[in-house]
Amino acid sequence: MISRVSLLLLALLGWSAPSLAAPPVIKVGVSGSVPFVFSDTNGLEGISVQIWEETASRLDRPFVYVSQPNSEANIDAVSKGVVDLAIGPISITPDRLANPKIDFTQPYFHGQEGLMIPARPPSLWSRFKPFFGWAALSSLGGLMVLLFVVGNLIWLAERRRNSEHFPRPYFKGVGNGMWFALVTLTTVGYGDRAPTSRTGRTIAGVWMLMSLLALSSITAGLASAFTVSFSNLEPSAIRERSDLRNKTVAVVAGTTSETWAKFYGARPKQADTLPQAIALLSSGDVSAVLFDRAPLRYYLQQNPKAPFKMAPFSLATQTYGFVLPVDNELRTPIDVELLQLQRSGEVKQITDRLLN
């Protein structure tokens, strides 16, 4: 009887011990900047943090955060077993995927590599500079050439039979011819100078038709100059990707920004954090800040008076995922929960709330 009771107690203890044992606490390495990772009065917040916490809640797994200085240090902590999982704006790249010690979950965010550049107020010279540009000068030069040619042709045709309007002396006669051409071009029609010969009238008729095209070209050139002159912002020295060549740009250490800077021929200057990179731009030490577009946009939204703007192009498309040790048992459960969060629209709600 005693042996049966003992066996029963042992059996009960043996079966109940595993069910009562709590799952191990996950050590989560966290790195990055706003809007993916930041601290407030409630602790850590951000896109990466909220998506992970929602995933951990669905998996019913306890965790503790371990702060890391940047993405590379966070990945290295996973590969060395210092942390069990790395979260933050960690982009999935071929080099990182080739690391035999780590693995990525499926992407939870699709972002772009962007560029923040100065937005300087227009100087007095920049207001008038377009009027000395190719568009305005070519229009004015073309007009003067046409008036000179037509003035000469009218003078040659009229100087003998109509010397009263177009005198035989060259400068006075051609001057009257150019005056006639200008009056005809502007459709003022004073009538103080007019050709009387058949040849002169033929030249005048052709000029009347040509002046319609000439006036349109001149108007377009001057309109372009006026548009640039009275724009609110001075054109930036970086207008397209090729303008990055040989420019010094600020990048955040431990991110893929340095790789993209070198790819486009720029000279990267490292900063430990995004605020430090922006400080380099403020002091004029760099021409731009190259970083993920979402944090840069977030900074401009929070600082609308900052003298910066986003470049009108993206440098690369990136995907962010969580980092795990290779063959980790959490990989598939996390992928399942991330996919469900995306299909339910919760990931979009989180990103929209923090980005807008």
C-alpha positions in Angstrom: 0.0 0.0 0.0 2.8 2.4 0.9 4.7 1.6 -2.3 1.6 2.4 -4.4 1.1 5.7 -2.6 4.7 6.6 -3.1 4.6 5.7 -6.8 1.4 7.7 -7.2 3.0 10.8 -5.5 6.2 10.4 -7.6 4.1 10.1 -10.7 2.1 13.2 -9.8 5.2 15.2 -9.0 7.0 14.0 -12.2 4.1 14.9 -14.4 3.3 18.2 -12.8 6.9 19.6 -12.6 7.2 20.3 -16.4 3.8 21.9 -16.6 4.5 24.2 -13.7 7.9 25.3 -15.0 7.8 28.8 -16.4 9.3 29.3 -19.9 12.8 30.9 -19.8 13.0 34.6 -20.0 14.1 35.9 -23.5 17.0 38.3 -23.4 16.1 40.8 -26.1 18.9 43.1 -27.5 17.5 46.4 -28.5 19.1 49.2 -30.6 18.1 51.9 -33.0 16.6 55.4 -33.1 13.2 57.0 -33.4 10.6 56.1 -34.6 11.7 52.4 -34.3 13.2 52.6 -30.8 13.0 55.4 -28.2 12.4 55.9 -24.5 9.6 57.8 -22.9 7.9 58.0 -19.4 6.4 54.5 -20.0 9.8 52.9 -21.0 10.8 51.8 -24.4 8.5 52.6 -27.3 8.8 52.6 -31.1 7.7 50.6 -34.2 10.2 47.7 -33.5 9.4 47.7 -29.8 5.6 47.6 -30.1 5.6 44.9 -32.8 7.9 42.8 -30.7 5.9 43.3 -27.6 2.7 42.3 -29.4 4.4 39.2 -30.8 5.8 38.2 -27.3 2.3 38.8 -25.8 0.8 36.4 -28.4 3.5 33.8 -27.7 3.1 34.3 -23.9 6.8 34.6 -23.5 8.5 36.7 -20.8 11.5 38.9 -21.9 13.9 41.5 -20.7 15.6 44.2 -22.7 19.3 44.5 -23.0 20.4 47.8 -24.6 23.0 47.7 -27.4 24.8 50.6 -29.0 23.9 49.9 -32.6 22.7 47.3 -35.1 26.1 45.6 -35.7 26.7 45.3 -31.9 23.2 43.9 -31.5 23.7 41.2 -34.2 27.1 40.4 -32.7 25.5 39.9 -29.3 23.1 37.3 -30.9 25.9 35.4 -32.6 27.9 35.3 -29.3 24.9 34.2 -27.2 24.9 37.3 -25.1 21.2 37.9 -26.1 18.6 35.5 -27.4 17.0 38.0 -29.9 17.8 41.3 -31.5 15.2 43.9 -32.4 15.4 47.4 -33.9 15.7 48.8 -37.4 18.0 45.9 -38.4 18.0 45.6 -42.2 18.2 42.2 -43.9 21.3 42.3 -46.1 23.1 39.6 -48.1 26.2 39.9 -45.9 24.2 39.5 -42.7 22.3 36.5 -44.1 25.6 34.9 -44.9 26.5 34.9 -41.3 26.3 31.2 -40.3 25.5 32.0 -36.6 22.4 34.1 -37.1 19.0 34.0 -38.8 16.3 36.6 -39.6 12.6 36.4 -39.1 10.4 37.4 -41.9 10.4 41.2 -42.5 8.0 43.3 -40.4 8.8 46.7 -42.0 9.7 47.8 -45.6 11.7 51.1 -45.6 13.9 53.2 -47.9 17.3 54.7 -47.5 16.9 58.5 -47.7 18.9 61.7 -47.7 18.3 64.8 -45.6 19.8 67.9 -47.1 19.9 71.6 -46.2 16.9 73.8 -47.2 18.5 77.3 -47.3 16.4 80.5 -47.7 17.1 82.2 -51.1 19.8 84.8 -51.1 19.6 88.1 -53.2 21.9 86.6 -55.8 19.9 83.4 -56.1 16.8 85.6 -56.8 18.5 87.2 -59.8 20.8 84.3 -60.9 18.1 82.6 -63.1 17.9 85.7 -65.2 21.5 85.2 -66.1 21.0 81.5 -66.8 20.9 79.7 -70.1 17.1 79.9 -70.4 16.8 83.6 -70.1 20.0 84.6 -71.9 19.4 82.3 -74.8 15.9 83.7 -75.2 17.1 87.2 -75.1 20.0 86.5 -77.4 17.8 84.7 -79.9 15.4 87.6 -80.0 18.2 90.1 -80.7 19.6 88.0 -83.5 16.1 87.7 -85.1 15.5 91.4 -84.8 18.9 92.1 -86.4 18.4 89.7 -89.3 14.9 91.0 -90.0 16.0 94.6 -89.7 18.7 94.0 -92.3 16.4 92.2 -94.7 13.8 94.9 -94.5 16.4 97.6 -95.0 17.9 95.8 -98.1 14.5 95.5 -99.6 13.2 99.0 -98.9 16.3 101.3 -98.9 15.9 102.4 -102.6 12.1 102.7 -103.0 11.2 103.6 -99.4 14.1 105.5 -98.1 11.8 107.8 -96.1 11.0 105.0 -93.7 14.3 103.0 -94.1 17.1 105.5 -95.0 20.1 104.4 -97.1 22.7 105.0 -94.3 23.3 101.5 -92.8 23.0 102.1 -89.1 20.0 104.4 -89.3 18.3 102.2 -91.9 18.9 99.0 -90.1 17.8 100.6 -86.8 14.5 101.5 -88.4 14.2 98.0 -89.7 14.8 96.5 -86.3 12.2 98.9 -84.8 9.7 97.7 -87.4 10.5 94.1 -86.5 10.1 94.8 -82.8 6.8 96.6 -83.3 5.5 93.7 -85.4 6.7 91.1 -82.9 4.8 92.8 -80.0 1.7 93.4 -82.2 1.7 97.1 -81.2 1.4 98.2 -84.8 2.4 101.9 -84.6 2.5 102.1 -88.4 5.3 104.7 -88.4 7.5 102.3 -90.4 6.0 100.0 -93.1 7.4 98.2 -96.2 6.0 99.2 -99.6 7.8 96.9 -102.0 6.7 93.4 -102.8 9.9 91.9 -101.4 9.6 93.9 -98.2 6.0 92.9 -97.6 6.9 89.3 -98.2 9.7 89.5 -95.7 7.3 91.3 -93.2 4.6 88.6 -93.8 7.1 85.7 -93.1 8.3 87.6 -90.0 4.7 88.0 -88.7 4.3 84.2 -88.8 7.8 83.6 -87.3 7.2 86.1 -84.5 4.4 83.9 -83.1 6.9 81.1 -82.5 9.6 83.5 -81.3 7.3 85.1 -78.8 6.2 81.7 -77.4 9.9 80.7 -77.0 10.8 84.0 -75.3 7.8 83.7 -73.0 8.7 80.1 -72.0 12.3 81.1 -71.2 11.4 84.1 -69.1 8.6 82.2 -67.3 11.2 79.5 -66.3 13.5 82.2 -65.0 10.7 83.8 -63.0 9.6 80.5 -61.6 13.0 79.6 -60.3 13.7 83.2 -59.1 10.6 83.4 -56.9 10.6 79.9 -55.6 10.7 79.6 -51.8 13.8 77.5 -51.5 17.2 77.7 -53.2 18.0 74.6 -55.4 20.1 72.2 -53.4 23.5 71.1 -54.6 22.2 67.5 -54.4 19.3 67.0 -56.8 19.9 63.4 -57.9 21.9 60.3 -56.9 24.9 61.2 -59.1 25.4 64.4 -57.2 26.5 62.4 -54.2 29.8 61.6 -55.8 32.7 63.1 -53.8 30.3 64.7 -51.3 30.8 64.2 -47.6 27.7 62.7 -45.9 27.0 61.9 -42.3 26.1 58.2 -41.5 25.3 56.4 -38.3 28.0 53.9 -37.2 26.9 50.3 -37.2 24.2 50.7 -39.9 24.1 50.0 -43.6 24.2 53.8 -44.4 28.0 53.7 -44.8 27.7 51.0 -47.3 25.2 52.9 -49.4 27.3 56.1 -49.1 30.3 54.3 -50.6 28.1 52.7 -53.3 27.1 56.1 -54.6 30.7 57.5 -54.4 30.2 59.7 -51.3 32.7 60.1 -48.5 31.0 58.8 -45.3 31.6 60.5 -42.0 30.6 58.4 -39.0 28.4 59.6 -36.1 27.5 57.5 -33.1 23.8 58.5 -33.2 21.3 60.1 -35.6 21.2 63.4 -33.6 25.0 63.6 -33.9 24.8 63.1 -37.6 22.2 65.9 -37.9 24.5 68.1 -35.8 27.2 67.6 -38.4 24.8 68.8 -41.1 23.8 71.8 -39.0 27.4 72.9 -38.6 28.1 72.5 -42.3 30.7 69.7 -41.8 28.7 67.5 -44.2 26.5 68.0 -47.3 23.8 65.6 -46.2 22.7 62.9 -43.7 22.2 59.4 -45.2 20.0 57.2 -43.1 16.7 55.4 -43.1 14.0 57.6 -44.5 11.4 57.0 -41.8 13.6 58.4 -38.9 14.6 61.3 -41.0 10.9 62.1 -41.9 10.0 61.7 -38.2 12.7 64.2 -37.2 11.4 66.8 -39.7 7.8 66.2 -38.5 8.9 66.8 -34.9 11.1 69.8 -35.9 9.1 71.7 -38.6 11.4 74.8 -38.3 14.6 72.8 -38.9 16.5 74.2 -42.0 16.4 70.8 -43.7 14.4 68.8 -46.2 14.2 65.4 -47.7 15.9 64.8 -51.0 13.3 64.0 -53.7 14.6 60.5 -54.3 15.4 57.3 -52.4 18.7 55.5 -52.5 17.7 51.9 -51.7 14.8 49.8 -50.5 15.3 47.9 -47.2 13.5 45.3 -45.2 13.8 45.0 -41.4 13.5 41.8 -39.4 14.3 40.4 -35.9 17.6 38.5 -35.5 17.8 35.0 -33.9 20.5 32.4 -33.5 20.4 30.0 -36.4 18.0 27.0 -35.9 16.3 28.7 -33.0 13.0 27.2 -31.9 11.4 30.6 -31.8 11.9 31.4 -35.5 8.7 29.7 -36.8 6.4 30.9 -34.0 7.6 34.5 -34.4 7.2 34.3 -38.2 3.6 33.0 -37.7 2.7 35.8 -35.3 4.4 38.5 -37.5 2.4 37.3 -40.5 -0.8 37.4 -38.5 -0.1 40.9 -37.3 0.5 42.1 -40.8 -2.6 40.4 -42.3 -4.8 41.8 -39.5 -3.5 45.3 -40.2 -2.0 45.8 -36.7 1.5 46.4 -38.1 0.2 49.2 -40.3 -1.7 50.7 -37.4 1.5 50.8 -35.3 3.6 52.3 -38.1 1.0 54.9 -39.1 0.5 56.0 -35.5 4.2 56.6 -35.0 5.1 58.0 -38.4 2.1 60.3 -38.7 
